[in-house]
Amino acid sequence: MKKLNNNLKPPFNLKTIFFIFLFFIVFVISAQRVGIPDIVDRLYEASLDLIGVKNTSKINEGLSRISKEMWPPVVESKKDINLILNFDATNLPLFSYVKVYKDKLYEINPDTLLLEEIEEKEIEFLVEPFGYLKLVFIKILESIEIAFWASFISIVLSIPLAYYSAKNYSPNSLIYFIARSIVSGLRAIPELISVLFMVLAFGFGPAAGIMALGLHSAGFLGKFFAEDIENADTGPQDALIALGASKWRILKLTVLPQVMPQYVAYLLYILDRNLRMATVIGLVGGGGIGQELKGRFDLFEYGHVTTIIIAIFLVVFIFDQLSAKLRSKLIGD
């Protein structure tokens, strides 16, 4: 019978306990700094409100108020005909019509200091039943184009970066270090920061968004591509090296067939990510639907915001379904 080993190390020692205690202290201090207790209190109040134990909750009050203002979604557009240049009532857009709205004018009474109605004015508006929906479609299409061109630029930039960032293919350590530094630098700057500089260079609009997303995505693709090249099976590569094949030929014949399925997955992921981010960078001047979303938020036109959010959801959902089918065909998942 074998003798049991009594020299097994305990799972915990003083050093481990010290680091656990230190982590706990840092965890508690950090929770206080970022307001975790306030989040817990708000969620607790909301839970009590939902089950009827408590009548008021800041979360539920805020969500209830804004949800009422966000419904129904706005699909039509209307514009004062006095603001339309060369308006022709006999040549209206398809399905459009002119409608009279009454607008009340108010003035402060100097005696009572109260706001009083002084007159009611009739204003003619050109109403397009699906005018705003058309605008949202155009802006969504612009966001899709931003995502596509940003992904294309990222692929073009990431190919040489990936080659020189792979340690087993980079010509020397200096080029390897420079390529890796560029990849890390592109990846380190968030799109929302990068687009601020691109706006200074290209102005407000899609060009700034394309460059910001393209450069950031190139950093990610360059890293992923390089790591897959480094981790490819070396057996076939060694065989071609023994035959005297060039690096480019080895890469083409042995590495790319191995990594191509993963590369396709990366590209679909980057395109999906750029599509979602293209709606965000518009908030800071990067073009697309984001600019329209920010404008409507600033004007408190939450019905328009709802229309935009629904449109964004539908586009992302449809693209998810298409990319899943494409991935299954190309990769065989």
N, C-alpha and C positions, 0 to 999 in steps of 0.2 A: 504494500500500500504506500502510495506516494505521500510524502510529508507536505502538509500545507505550507505555503509561503506566507510567513507572518510579517514579512518586510514590505507589504504593499503600502504604497503611499496613500494617505487619506485624501478624499476628493477635495477637501477644503483645508487650507492652512491659513496662518495669520496674514500672509501677503494677499491671498485671495479675498479674505474677509475685509481687509483694509480697502482694497480697490472697489469691492461691492459697496461698502459704506461711503466711500468717496463719490462713486457714481450716483448713489442715492441722494447725497447732499447736493450735488450739481443738478440732478434731476428736479429736486424740489425748488431750488433757487430759480432755475430756468422756467419752471412752470409758473412761478409767481411773476417773473419778469414779463412773460408774454400773455398773461391773463387767462391761464387755463382755469383757475377757480371761477372766474366770471363766466367762462363758457359753460362750465358744469352747472352753475346756478341758473343761467338762462335756459339751458336745456331741461333742467329739473322743473322750472316754472312752466315751461311749455308743455311738458308731460302732464303735470297736474292740471293744466288748463284743458288739455285734450280729454282727460277722463272726468272732468267736471268738478274736481276738488277745489281748484282755484279759478277765479273769474278773470284775472288779468295776466297777460304774459306779453312782454315786449316783443318777443319773436313772433308770436301768433298775431299780435296787433299789426305789426309792420307788414307781415306777409299777407294778412287779410286785406289791408288797405291797398297795397300795391296790386294784389291780384284782381281786385275789383276794377282798378284803373287800366289793367292790361287786357281786359276782355270787353268787347270782342276784338279780334284782330282787324286791322284796317287794311282794306284792299283797294278802296277808291282814293282818288286824289281830287282836290278842288283848289282852284286858284282864282283870285279876284281878276275879273276881265280887264279892269283898269290897269293891271300890272302886266298884261299880255301885249306885246308889241304887235301892232297891225292886226288886231283881233278882227276876225271876220265871222259874224254870226251865221252866215250862209254856208260856211265851209268848216264845219266842226269835225274833229277827229271821230273815228268810228265808235259808235255807241255813246258818244258824249252828248251832254245837254247842258243848258244854262238854267241855273236855279237861283232864286232870290232868297237871301238870308237876311234876317233882321239883326242889326248890330246896335247895341245900346251904348250910348256915350255917357260917361259919368264925370262929375266935377265936384270938388270939395267946396262946401258952403262955408264962406268965411265967418259967418255968425255962429253956426253950430259946429263947425269943423267936422262935419259928417259928409260921407261920400253920397251924392245924390244924382239921380238920373236926370239929365237935361234934355235929351232927345233920343229918338229911336230912328236909326238910319237903315235904309234898305240897300244891300250890296248884292250885285249879281256875280255869281261864281260859275266858272266853267267846271263841270263835274265829269270826270272820267271814271266809270264804274270799276275798271281794273287798272287804273293809272298807277297807283302805288305798287301794286303787285308787279307791274311791268318794270318799274324802277328797281325794285328789289331783285328781280330776275337779272337785270343788266348788271347790278352790283355783285350779285353772287357769281355770275359768269366771269366778271373781272377777278374775283378772288380765286376762282378755279384756274384762270390763266396765270395769275401770280404764282400759285402753287406749282403749276406745271413748269413754267420757265425757271423758277427757283430750283426745282428738282433737276432740271436739265443742266443748269449752271453748276450745281453741286456735283453732278456726275462727271462733267468735263474737268473740273478742278480736282476731284478726289482721285482720279485714275493715276496721274503722275505722283500725287502725294502718297498714295497707297504703295506704289512701287518703291519709292525711295524711303518710305517709312518702314518697309519690311527689312529686318536686319539681315536676312539671308540673301537679299537681292540688291540692297543699297551698295553703291560702288565703294564707299568708305565711311568711316565713323562720323566724319564731319558732316557729310551730306545727310546721313541718317539723323544726326542730332538736329540739323536745320529743318528737315522735313517733319520730324516729330514735334518740334517746337511750333511750327506753323499750324500743324493739325491741332495741337493743344490750344494754341491761341485762338483759332477760329471757333473751337468748341467752347472756350471759356467765356466768350462774350455773348450774353443772352440776346435774342432777337430784338426785344423791346429796347435794349440799350443801343444795339447796332443800328437799328432803323432811325434813331435820332441823329446819328452822324450821317446816315445815308440821305436823310431829308435835307441836311445842309449841302450835300454834294449834288443831289439830283432833284431837289425840290419835293413838295408834297405830291403824292401819287403812286401809281403802281411800280415805277422804276425803283424807288427807295425800298419798297417792300420786297421786290424780287431780289435785289442785291443783299439785303439783310438776311433773308431766309436762305438764299443760295450759299452765302459764305458760311453761315452757321452749319448748314446741312453738310457742306463739304468737309468740315471738321469731323463730324460724326462718321460719314462714309469713309473718309480717309483712314480713320482709326479702325473701323470694323473690317474694311478690305485688307489692310495691312496685317492685322492679327490673323485673319484666315489664311493669308499667304504664308505667314510664318508657321502656322499650325498644320499646314497641308502635309500629307503623307510623303516622307522623304525617299521611300523606296524607288518609285518610278523616276524621281528626280536624279537620284544617284546613278541609276542605269543610264540615263541620257548624258549625265556628266562624264561617265566613263567612255561614252561614245564620242565625246568632244563637242556636244551640242552647245549652242550659245544660250545665254540666260533667257533671252526673249523666246527662243524656241522651247526651252524647258518649261517656261511659264505658260506658254500657249498649249503645249501638248499634255502636260501632267498636272499643273496647278489649277488652271481655269476650269477644266472639267469637274474637278473636285469641289471647288468653291462656288461655282455658278448657281446652284440651287439656293445657297445661302445668300448670295448677292441679290438674287431676284427678291427674296424676302426682305432684305434691307431696303431695296429700292421702293417696294410697295409701302413699307413702313414710313420711309422718308416722305413719299408723296402724300400719304395719309396725314402725317404730322404737319407737313407744310400747308395742306388744305385747311386744317384746323387753325394753325397759327396765322394763316392769311386773313382770317376773320378777326384776329386779335391785334395785329400790327396796324390795322387801319385806325385803331383808337389813337395812335400817336402819329398819324400822317402817312401810313404806308399804303393807302389806297384800298379798294375793295369795299366789301359790305361793312367793314369795321368803322369806316368814316361815317357812313350813314347811321349806323347803330349809335355811335357817340353823339352825333348831332341830335337824334331823336331823344336820347337820354337827357341831354342838356336842356331840351325844350319841354321835358316832362311829358312827352307824347308816347305814353306807354302802350297804347294800342298799336302804334307803328312798331314799337320794340318787339311786341309779341309776334307780329308778322315776320320780322327779321329772324327771330329765334327759331320759329317753325321752319323757315326756309333753310337756315343753317343746319338744323337737325335732319331735314329730309336729304340734303346734299351729302352730309357725312354718312347717313345711314345707307343711301344708295351706293356710295363709293365703297363702303365696307362690304356690301354684298358682292359688288363687282370684283373687288380685290381678292375676296375669299375664293371666288370661282376661278379667277385668273391664277391664283397661287396653286390651287388644286390641280389645274391643268399643266402648269409649267414645272411644279415641284413634285406633284403626285402625292400631296398630303391627304 
